[in-house]
Amino acid sequence: MHGQGGYPLTMGQRSMWRALSVRPPEQLWESNQDLVWSLPAGTAAEQVRQALTALAARHESLRTVYRPADEPDAVRQVVLRDPPVRFTEASVREPFDLAAQPAWRAWLHSPDDGGSPQLRLVIHHLAADGAAVRILESDLRALLRGDRLADAPTPRKVAERQRADEFRARLIAAGEYRRRTIAAAPRVPVSRGSLVRARAHTGIPYGVVRDAARRLRITVPTLLLTVYAQALAATTGRTDQLLWQLASNRLDPTVRRLVSSMTQWVPMLAACDPDGPLPPMARGVNVAALRAMQHGVYDPFAVAPMDFDHGSFFTFIPAPADADPEPSEVAPRRVEFLPPRAYSGASFYLMAWVHPCVQFTLRVMRGGYGRAEVERFLTTMTDLLLRAVEEPA
């Protein structure tokens, strides 16, 4: 394979690589994402293959391999000139050899009901994080339509910028912020327990939550983060909470369309009274969340390793840019338990979707949390969110 490089990794790539370097072999597949994208009716396999080839030519992370080193922080990326597009079925549980091949596979799937064809993908988080996946899907649809796209930013250029003298002070400040925040957080003994995974279908529409956030003059993710902190306070009896947000690190317009792994965990402290008035709590969480996001880019090898048992973790999945806010009526709620997946990483982790209705998926691997406790937490959080959207600002 002929390639350019090796180039250093971005801070987001370094965070993912460090996490992989301490993960047991049987858990390496857990960073694979299993995706299904609908395609326009009548789309031919050759059209999809050509669009995927153009997509790989456009985004360097789809034609990148990684050159390991004796020290994990010395790994380099090599950008291949003419990578093959592997248009073959793959299992999400099959780990990628990151040093030998680009970390993605794609194939066509025809539904049994005769519906429109689907594109199935398995792609490693190192090649594309959650925000990057949405960019890839958008670009693929544009390529299938024959649209002309502007040049895409590249990870190696971002990595070069993050090592420039003018960026060094930002990295140091972010590292110091991270250290101070963790040191100030209450330390609660945690033991690992069985994995329990469940999803709360709150029945609360996106438009209702969006309107409530506007009344409070905060963002939708801040509203959900506040309710998360409230639910933790209500179920643990501790008002001060260490929360970890997954920062997308795409506030800079020059990296907004970057396909790579940009996300990094960034801590914040929140003080919440589940019985108190929401507006002052939400404002406090909003300030803390914004401060945290300003320190979302840091060198993971310059700070203490992640302790995934210290604090509670949160990821927000935004609505599509063209999301319709309807329906507006609150629907019946329910909690469903899901099969186990991904034993690596955070032992208390909530993912929040908002469209078309709010859903919370909670994954817990902590002693004292079984199905009853997980259902109680999700029910408490749904109750608090419902109270938030019904109360005037």
C-alpha positions as CSV (number, residue, x, y, z in Angstrom):
1,M,0.0,0.0,0.0
2,H,1.3,3.4,-1.0
3,G,0.6,6.3,1.4
4,Q,1.6,9.7,2.6
5,G,2.9,10.1,6.1
6,G,3.2,9.4,8.9
7,Y,1.5,12.3,10.3
8,P,0.8,12.9,14.0
9,L,-2.7,12.3,15.3
10,T,-5.3,15.0,16.3
11,M,-6.0,15.2,20.0
12,G,-9.3,13.4,19.4
13,Q,-7.6,10.6,17.6
14,R,-5.0,10.4,20.4
15,S,-7.8,10.0,22.9
16,M,-9.4,7.2,21.0
17,W,-6.0,5.5,20.5
18,R,-5.1,5.8,24.2
19,A,-8.5,4.1,25.1
20,L,-7.8,1.3,22.6
21,S,-4.2,0.8,24.0
22,V,-5.5,-0.3,27.4
23,R,-8.5,-2.3,26.2
24,P,-8.4,-6.1,26.2
25,P,-8.4,-7.7,22.8
26,E,-12.0,-9.1,23.2
27,Q,-13.3,-5.6,23.6
28,L,-11.6,-3.9,20.6
29,W,-14.6,-4.4,18.4
30,E,-16.7,-2.2,20.8
31,S,-15.6,0.9,19.0
32,N,-17.2,-0.3,15.8
33,Q,-20.4,1.5,14.7
34,D,-23.1,-0.4,12.9
35,L,-25.0,1.9,10.6
36,V,-28.0,1.7,8.2
37,W,-28.6,4.4,5.6
38,S,-31.7,4.4,3.4
39,L,-31.1,5.0,-0.3
40,P,-33.3,6.5,-3.1
41,A,-35.5,3.9,-4.8
42,G,-33.8,2.5,-7.9
43,T,-30.3,3.2,-6.7
44,A,-27.9,0.7,-8.5
45,A,-25.1,-1.0,-6.8
46,E,-22.5,0.6,-9.2
47,Q,-23.8,4.1,-8.3
48,V,-23.3,3.3,-4.6
49,R,-19.8,1.9,-5.3
50,Q,-18.8,5.0,-7.3
51,A,-20.2,7.3,-4.6
52,L,-18.3,5.5,-1.8
53,T,-15.1,5.7,-3.9
54,A,-15.6,9.4,-4.2
55,L,-16.4,9.6,-0.5
56,A,-13.1,7.9,0.4
57,A,-11.2,10.2,-2.0
58,R,-12.8,13.2,-0.3
59,H,-12.3,12.2,3.3
60,E,-8.8,11.1,4.3
61,S,-9.9,9.2,7.4
62,L,-11.6,6.7,5.1
63,R,-8.2,5.9,3.5
64,T,-6.0,6.1,6.6
65,V,-4.0,3.4,8.4
66,Y,-2.1,3.8,11.7
67,R,1.5,3.1,12.3
68,P,1.9,1.9,15.9
69,A,5.0,2.7,18.0
70,D,6.5,1.4,21.2
71,E,5.0,4.3,23.0
72,P,1.2,4.7,22.4
73,D,1.6,8.5,22.2
74,A,4.0,8.2,19.2
75,V,1.6,6.5,16.8
76,R,1.3,8.1,13.3
77,Q,-1.3,8.1,10.6
78,V,-0.6,7.2,7.0
79,V,-3.0,8.4,4.3
80,L,-3.2,5.9,1.4
81,R,-3.3,7.2,-2.1
82,D,-5.6,4.6,-3.8
83,P,-7.3,2.5,-1.1
84,P,-9.7,-0.2,-2.2
85,V,-13.3,0.3,-1.3
86,R,-14.4,-2.9,0.5
87,F,-17.9,-3.4,-0.7
88,T,-18.4,-6.6,1.3
89,E,-20.5,-7.5,4.3
90,A,-18.8,-7.4,7.7
91,S,-19.7,-8.1,11.3
92,V,-19.7,-5.3,13.8
93,R,-18.0,-7.7,16.2
94,E,-15.0,-8.2,14.0
95,P,-12.2,-5.9,15.1
96,F,-10.3,-3.9,12.4
97,D,-6.6,-4.2,11.9
98,L,-6.0,-0.5,12.1
99,A,-2.4,-0.8,10.9
100,A,-3.3,-2.8,7.7
101,Q,-6.5,-1.4,6.3
102,P,-8.9,1.6,6.5
103,A,-11.4,0.9,9.3
104,W,-14.7,0.7,7.5
105,R,-16.8,-1.7,5.3
106,A,-20.0,-1.1,3.4
107,W,-22.5,-3.2,1.5
108,L,-26.0,-3.1,0.0
109,H,-28.9,-4.6,1.8
110,S,-32.4,-5.3,0.3
111,P,-35.2,-5.4,2.9
112,D,-37.3,-8.5,2.9
113,D,-40.4,-6.4,2.4
114,G,-39.2,-5.2,-0.9
115,G,-38.6,-1.6,0.3
116,S,-35.9,0.8,-0.8
117,P,-32.4,-0.5,-0.7
118,Q,-30.2,0.3,2.3
119,L,-26.5,0.9,2.7
120,R,-25.0,-1.0,5.7
121,L,-21.8,0.2,7.2
122,V,-19.4,-0.9,9.9
123,I,-17.0,1.9,10.7
124,H,-14.5,2.4,13.6
125,H,-14.9,5.4,15.9
126,L,-11.3,6.3,15.0
127,A,-12.3,6.8,11.4
128,A,-15.5,8.7,12.2
129,D,-17.1,9.8,15.4
130,G,-20.9,10.4,15.8
131,A,-20.8,13.9,14.2
132,A,-18.6,12.7,11.4
133,V,-21.0,9.8,10.6
134,R,-23.7,12.4,9.9
135,I,-21.4,14.3,7.6
136,L,-20.5,11.1,5.7
137,E,-24.2,10.3,5.2
138,S,-24.9,13.9,4.0
139,D,-22.0,13.8,1.6
140,L,-22.9,10.4,0.2
141,R,-26.4,11.6,-0.6
142,A,-24.9,14.7,-2.3
143,L,-22.6,12.5,-4.4
144,L,-25.4,10.2,-5.4
145,R,-27.3,13.3,-6.6
146,G,-24.2,14.4,-8.6
147,D,-23.6,17.6,-6.5
148,R,-20.3,19.3,-6.4
149,L,-18.8,19.6,-2.9
150,A,-16.2,22.0,-1.5
151,D,-12.9,20.5,-0.4
152,A,-13.1,18.8,3.0
153,P,-10.7,19.5,5.9
154,T,-8.2,16.9,6.8
155,P,-7.1,15.4,10.1
156,R,-3.4,15.8,9.4
157,K,-3.9,19.6,8.9
158,V,-5.8,19.8,12.2
159,A,-3.1,17.8,14.0
160,E,-0.5,20.1,12.6
161,R,-2.5,23.2,13.9
162,Q,-2.9,21.6,17.3
163,R,0.9,21.3,17.7
164,A,1.6,24.9,16.7
165,D,3.0,27.3,19.3
166,E,-0.2,29.4,19.3
167,F,-2.3,26.3,20.2
168,R,0.0,25.2,23.1
169,A,-1.5,27.6,25.7
170,R,-5.0,26.3,24.9
171,L,-3.9,22.7,25.5
172,I,-2.2,23.6,28.8
173,A,-5.2,25.5,30.0
174,A,-7.5,22.6,29.1
175,G,-5.3,20.1,30.9
176,E,-5.3,22.3,34.0
177,Y,-9.0,22.8,33.9
178,R,-9.5,19.0,33.7
179,R,-7.2,18.4,36.7
180,R,-8.8,21.1,38.9
181,T,-12.3,19.9,38.1
182,I,-11.6,16.3,38.9
183,A,-9.7,17.2,42.1
184,A,-12.7,19.3,43.3
185,A,-15.3,16.6,42.6
186,P,-16.5,14.4,45.5
187,R,-15.0,10.9,45.3
188,V,-17.6,8.2,45.8
189,P,-16.4,4.5,46.1
190,V,-17.7,2.5,43.1
191,S,-17.6,-1.2,42.5
192,R,-18.2,-2.8,39.1
193,G,-21.4,-4.8,38.7
194,S,-23.3,-6.6,36.0
195,L,-24.1,-4.6,32.8
196,V,-27.7,-3.4,32.6
197,R,-28.9,-1.5,29.6
198,A,-32.3,0.1,29.1
199,R,-34.1,2.8,27.1
200,A,-36.7,5.2,28.3
201,H,-39.2,6.3,25.6
202,T,-40.4,9.4,27.3
203,G,-43.1,10.3,24.8
204,I,-42.0,13.9,25.1
205,P,-41.8,15.4,21.6
206,Y,-38.7,17.3,20.3
207,G,-40.8,20.5,19.8
208,V,-42.0,20.5,23.4
209,V,-38.4,20.2,24.7
210,R,-37.1,22.8,22.3
211,D,-39.8,25.3,23.4
212,A,-39.0,24.6,27.1
213,A,-35.3,25.3,26.5
214,R,-36.1,28.5,24.7
215,R,-38.3,29.7,27.6
216,L,-35.3,29.0,30.0
217,R,-32.9,30.7,27.5
218,I,-30.7,27.7,27.4
219,T,-29.9,25.0,24.8
220,V,-31.7,21.7,24.6
221,P,-28.6,19.7,25.6
222,T,-28.2,21.9,28.7
223,L,-31.8,21.2,29.7
224,L,-31.3,17.5,29.4
225,L,-28.0,17.7,31.2
226,T,-29.7,19.6,34.1
227,V,-32.4,17.0,34.3
228,Y,-29.7,14.3,34.3
229,A,-27.9,16.0,37.3
230,Q,-31.3,16.3,39.0
231,A,-32.1,12.7,38.6
232,L,-28.6,11.7,39.9
233,A,-29.2,13.9,43.0
234,A,-32.6,12.4,43.5
235,T,-31.5,8.8,43.3
236,T,-28.1,9.1,45.1
237,G,-28.9,11.7,47.7
238,R,-25.8,13.7,46.6
239,T,-26.5,17.2,45.2
240,D,-22.9,17.7,43.9
241,Q,-22.2,15.7,40.8
242,L,-19.2,15.1,38.5
243,L,-20.5,15.0,35.0
244,W,-18.6,14.1,31.8
245,Q,-19.8,15.4,28.5
246,L,-18.6,14.1,25.1
247,A,-17.4,17.3,23.4
248,S,-17.7,17.2,19.6
249,N,-15.0,20.0,19.4
250,R,-16.5,21.3,16.2
251,L,-17.3,24.9,17.2
252,D,-14.5,26.1,14.9
253,P,-16.0,26.5,11.4
254,T,-12.8,25.2,9.8
255,V,-13.4,21.7,11.4
256,R,-17.2,21.6,11.3
257,R,-17.2,19.2,8.3
258,L,-14.1,17.2,9.4
259,V,-14.5,13.4,9.2
260,S,-12.4,11.9,11.9
261,S,-12.5,11.2,15.6
262,M,-12.7,14.6,17.3
263,T,-14.6,13.8,20.5
264,Q,-13.1,13.9,23.9
265,W,-14.6,13.5,27.4
266,V,-14.6,16.8,29.3
267,P,-15.6,17.1,33.0
268,M,-17.9,19.6,34.8
269,L,-19.3,20.0,38.3
270,A,-23.1,20.5,38.8
271,A,-25.0,21.2,42.0
272,C,-28.7,20.3,41.7
273,D,-31.6,20.1,44.1
274,P,-34.3,17.8,42.5
275,D,-37.0,19.6,44.4
276,G,-35.8,23.1,43.8
277,P,-36.8,25.6,41.0
278,L,-35.4,24.7,37.6
279,P,-34.4,28.1,36.1
280,P,-31.5,28.8,38.5
281,M,-30.2,25.3,38.3
282,A,-30.4,25.3,34.5
283,R,-28.5,28.6,34.4
284,G,-25.7,27.2,36.6
285,V,-25.4,24.0,34.6
286,N,-25.4,26.1,31.4
287,V,-22.4,28.2,32.6
288,A,-20.5,25.1,33.8
289,A,-21.3,23.2,30.5
290,L,-20.1,26.1,28.4
291,R,-16.9,26.4,30.4
292,A,-16.3,22.7,30.0
293,M,-16.8,22.8,26.3
294,Q,-14.3,25.6,26.0
295,H,-11.7,23.1,27.3
296,G,-12.8,20.2,25.2
297,V,-9.5,19.8,23.3
298,Y,-6.6,18.5,25.4
299,D,-3.7,16.1,25.0
300,P,-4.8,12.8,26.6
301,F,-1.2,11.8,27.2
302,A,-0.5,14.9,29.2
303,V,-3.2,14.3,31.8
304,A,-4.1,11.4,34.1
305,P,-5.8,8.4,32.4
306,M,-9.6,8.4,32.3
307,D,-11.3,6.8,35.3
308,F,-14.6,5.6,33.9
309,D,-15.9,4.9,37.4
310,H,-15.5,8.5,38.6
311,G,-18.6,10.5,37.8
312,S,-21.5,10.0,35.4
313,F,-21.2,10.3,31.6
314,F,-23.5,12.0,29.1
315,T,-23.8,12.2,25.3
316,F,-26.3,14.3,23.4
317,I,-27.5,13.3,20.0
318,P,-28.9,16.4,18.3
319,A,-31.9,16.5,16.0
320,P,-31.3,16.6,12.2
321,A,-30.8,20.1,10.8
322,D,-34.2,19.9,9.0
323,A,-36.0,18.2,11.9
324,D,-39.8,18.7,12.0
325,P,-40.8,19.7,15.6
326,E,-44.1,17.8,15.3
327,P,-45.9,16.0,17.0
328,S,-46.6,18.3,19.9
329,E,-48.7,16.0,22.1
330,V,-47.0,14.0,24.9
331,A,-47.4,10.3,24.3
332,P,-47.4,7.4,26.7
333,R,-44.0,6.5,28.2
334,R,-42.3,3.1,28.5
335,V,-39.0,1.6,29.5
336,E,-37.5,-1.3,27.6
337,F,-34.4,-3.4,28.5
338,L,-31.8,-3.9,25.8
339,P,-29.2,-6.7,25.3
340,P,-25.7,-6.0,26.7
341,R,-23.2,-4.3,24.5
342,A,-19.8,-2.6,25.0
343,Y,-18.3,-3.5,28.3
344,S,-15.5,-1.0,27.9
345,G,-15.7,2.6,29.0
346,A,-17.9,4.4,31.4
347,S,-19.7,2.5,34.1
348,F,-22.6,5.0,34.3
349,Y,-23.4,6.4,30.8
350,L,-26.5,8.1,29.5
351,M,-27.2,8.9,25.8
352,A,-30.0,11.3,25.0
353,W,-31.8,11.5,21.6
354,V,-34.4,14.2,21.0
355,H,-36.0,13.5,17.7
356,P,-38.8,12.9,17.1
357,C,-39.3,12.3,20.8
358,V,-36.8,12.3,23.7
359,Q,-35.3,8.9,24.4
360,F,-32.7,8.1,27.1
361,T,-30.5,5.0,26.8
362,L,-28.7,4.2,30.1
363,R,-25.9,1.7,30.4
364,V,-24.8,0.8,33.9
365,M,-22.0,-1.4,35.2
366,R,-22.0,-0.6,38.9
367,G,-22.7,-2.5,42.1
368,G,-26.1,-1.8,43.5
369,Y,-27.7,-1.2,40.0
370,G,-30.0,-3.9,38.7
371,R,-33.0,-3.7,36.5
372,A,-35.2,-2.1,39.2
373,E,-32.7,0.6,40.0
374,V,-32.1,1.4,36.4
375,E,-35.8,1.6,35.7
376,R,-36.2,3.8,38.7
377,F,-33.5,6.2,37.5
378,L,-35.0,6.5,34.0
379,T,-38.5,7.0,35.4
380,T,-37.2,9.7,37.7
381,M,-35.5,11.4,34.8
382,T,-38.6,11.3,32.7
383,D,-40.7,12.7,35.5
384,L,-38.2,15.6,36.0
385,L,-38.1,16.4,32.3
386,L,-41.9,16.4,32.1
387,R,-42.1,18.8,35.0
388,A,-39.5,21.0,33.3
389,V,-41.4,21.3,30.1
390,E,-44.7,21.9,31.9
391,E,-43.4,24.6,34.3
392,P,-43.3,28.2,33.1
393,A,-39.8,29.8,33.0
